[in-house]
């Protein structure tokens, strides 16, 4: 099963009425919009941050804004801010 809907294939596109093409495009756009809105809703309801337990924050390859880590080597909680990097909470 495809992740997104597929446009219909026509054996001879020149014989298909424009009204039918238009209706098929509307149906396709409606299905695609619905699926994208569902994925947006899942993303919005997901966790805002990721929390890592690491020896050192350098173990986290690509931190993102709002990530939280507990560094076992320093015993500190840290939050990632894109403009400054990792910031100690305690």
C-alpha positions as CSV (number, residue, x, y, z in Angstrom):
1,X,0.0,0.0,0.0
2,X,1.3,3.4,-1.0
3,X,1.9,6.1,1.7
4,X,0.1,8.7,-0.4
5,X,-2.7,8.3,-3.0
6,X,-1.8,8.0,-6.6
7,X,-3.3,9.7,-9.5
8,X,-5.4,7.5,-11.7
9,X,-3.8,6.2,-14.9
10,X,-5.7,6.5,-18.1
11,X,-5.2,4.2,-21.1
12,X,-5.9,7.1,-23.5
13,X,-5.8,10.5,-21.8
14,X,-7.1,12.2,-25.0
15,X,-10.4,10.4,-24.7
16,X,-11.1,11.4,-21.1
17,X,-13.5,14.3,-20.6
18,X,-12.0,17.3,-18.9
19,X,-14.8,17.2,-16.3
20,X,-13.7,13.6,-15.3
21,X,-10.1,14.7,-15.1
22,X,-11.1,17.7,-12.9
23,X,-13.2,15.4,-10.6
24,X,-10.3,12.9,-10.3
25,X,-7.9,15.8,-9.4
26,X,-10.3,17.1,-6.7
27,X,-10.6,13.6,-5.2
28,X,-6.8,13.1,-5.3
29,X,-6.2,16.5,-3.7
30,X,-8.8,15.8,-1.0
31,X,-7.2,12.5,-0.1
32,X,-3.7,13.9,-0.1
33,X,-4.9,16.9,2.1
34,X,-6.6,14.5,4.5
35,X,-3.4,12.3,4.9
36,X,-1.1,15.3,5.3
37,X,-3.4,16.8,8.0
38,X,-3.4,13.5,9.8
39,X,0.4,13.4,9.8
40,X,0.5,17.0,11.0
41,X,-1.9,16.2,13.8
42,X,0.3,13.2,14.9
43,X,3.4,15.5,14.8
44,X,1.6,18.2,16.8
45,X,0.5,15.7,19.5
46,X,4.0,14.1,19.8
47,X,6.6,14.9,22.3
48,X,8.0,18.4,22.1
49,X,11.5,17.3,23.1
50,X,13.7,14.3,23.1
51,X,15.5,13.4,26.3
52,X,18.8,11.6,26.1
53,X,20.9,9.9,28.7
54,X,24.5,10.0,27.5
55,X,28.0,10.0,28.8
56,X,28.6,13.4,27.2
57,X,26.4,15.7,25.1
58,X,29.0,15.3,22.3
59,X,27.6,11.8,21.9
60,X,24.4,13.4,20.4
61,X,25.1,13.8,16.7
62,X,22.5,16.3,15.6
63,X,20.8,18.0,18.6
64,X,17.7,20.0,17.9
65,X,16.2,23.0,19.7
66,X,14.5,21.9,22.9
67,X,16.4,18.6,23.3
68,X,17.3,17.7,26.9
69,X,20.1,15.4,28.0
70,X,21.5,14.1,31.3
71,X,25.2,13.8,31.1
72,X,26.4,11.0,33.2
73,X,30.0,12.2,33.1
74,X,29.1,15.6,34.7
75,X,25.9,14.6,36.5
76,X,24.1,17.5,34.9
77,X,20.9,18.1,32.9
78,X,21.4,20.2,29.8
79,X,19.1,21.7,27.3
80,X,20.0,22.5,23.7
81,X,19.5,26.0,22.4
82,X,20.4,26.5,18.8
83,X,22.0,29.9,19.3
84,X,24.2,28.9,22.3
85,X,24.5,25.1,22.2
86,X,24.1,23.0,25.4
87,X,23.1,24.9,28.5
88,X,23.3,23.5,32.0
89,X,20.1,23.3,34.0
90,X,21.8,22.7,37.3
